[in-house]
Amino acid sequence: MNLTELTSRLPEGSVLTAREDLLPYAFDGTAALKQMPAAVVFPRNAEDVAAVLRFADEQNAPVVTRGSGTGLSGGSVPVKNGIVLCTLRMDKVLEVDTRNLAMMVEPGVLTKVIDEEAAKHGLFYPPDPSSMKVSTIGGNVANNSGGLRGLKYGVTRDYVMGLEAVIPDGEIVWLGSKCVKDVAGYNLRDLFIGSEGTLGVITRILLKLVPRPKAKRTLLATYSDIERAAETVSAVIEAKIIPCTMEFLDRMTIRCVEDFAHVGLPTDCEALLFMETDGHPAVVEEEAAAMAEIARKYGAKEVTLAADEAQALQLATARRSAFAALARIKPTTILEDATVPRSELARMVRFCEETGKKHGLQLASFGHMGDGNLHPTFLTNEKDTEEMHRVEQAMSEIFDFAISLGGTITGEHGVGLAKRDFLPRQFDPGSYALLSKVKASLDPKGLLNPGKIFPVQG
């Protein structure tokens, strides 16, 4: 690959090639995966991205798109001797359209910044992955990220009205519009959402905003066993209450979070539910009281209502710190996201616990109990080959069990490199082949994020 030629096609300072400069881009947030690229490119706009992809097409050079590198499936781990296309310099909020409740942004804008900009206009961008302070919207769209508010508000896909992308031959395309209703042609916009950088590079995103909730109440319920917590979730939904957040932490996660955040979480329980309701003040008060009553009815040891917004924020911040808190225990933290129907969550949590014990592993569980998205988290050491083999066996069993319950191998992290080999277990042969045909149609040379989702062909 002619890196001098690549550098000549872009503005000065856009390309890194020195080994010491490339090291921070050799990995993402996924444990035990690392690969050195040949170059890292920082485009400023869609035209720069198009120039890189045309160069890659000429040189048959692989390209991996990257934002902040917070992904947990190996989706932005470089390909050996390939190009990393980092969108962090494309970080502008281009428009806030209050008449159409929409916002146009570049892919490098941080997720939290989007909601902060919306809040200035009394509006709300609901998707809130735990990494929202550092993850970029481009990565969120590429992986169809979820978050704590997914139960009530949905995931990233539900807020993308349109997007601009550069496809592998360097052509720039726009998909979608500001129209609430738009069924002209195939829905190619949704094809790119969750495509993990394998079909094109997203360069602009049109997001839907909603009115900001006027009130919010936060509750904490503790339980002596996981089943009672799961029963509470089902009962709350059955009562036709849809909380904006309904999070679960097991005993190990509670203790690690409390040691890390010091917010006064009770450490003498087996499970904890963190619940939030938002909306009109009168409805919020009514729903909070109803959820507290349901939690007590289904065996909660204690139910606490946050006294004010500061305490509610403190509790929410503690929940978002679960991954960081667990990561302090062992050198390597492997966080997965098997997802099952809500009705099967208690069985899934128990299976994870038993599987960890069966293989002699430290395993903690937490996640979005309201939407069945569980995060079994292995605390291990990637340098211990024998233990890592046991982790792989346990993960395989957990994914198989999730699929058997009508679940999925990933609810929000994506397939990437880490779960690529598990994907055929979830799809029948015809469906899996159809996925491959879409990839081959849009990227016939297989240059965009090769090896992610599918094995490299040929």
Buried (B, 14 or more C-beta within 10 A) or exposed (E): BEBEEBBEBBEEEBBBBEEEEBEEBBBBBBBBBEBBBBBBBBBBBBEBBBBBBBBBBEBEBBBBBBBBBBBBBBBBBBBEEBBBBBBBBBBBBEEBEEEBBBBBBBBBBBBBBBBEBBEEBEBBBBBBBBBBEBBBBBBBBBBBBBBBBBBBBBBBBEBBBBBBBBBBBBEBBBBBBBEEEEEEEEEBBBBBBBBBBBBBBBBBBBBBBEEBBEBBBBBBBBBBBBBBBBBBBBBBBEEEBBBBBBBBBBBBBBBBBBEBBEBEBEBEBBBBBBBBBBBEEEBBEBBBBBBBEBBBEBBBBBBBBBEEEEBBEBBBEBBBBBBBBBBEBBEBBBBBBBBBEBBBBBBBBBBBBEBBEEBEBBBBBBBBBBBBBBBBBBBBEBEBEEBBEBBEBBBBBBBBBBBEBEBBBBBBBBBBBBBBEBBEBBEEEEEBEEBEEEBEEBBEBBBBBBBBBBEEEE
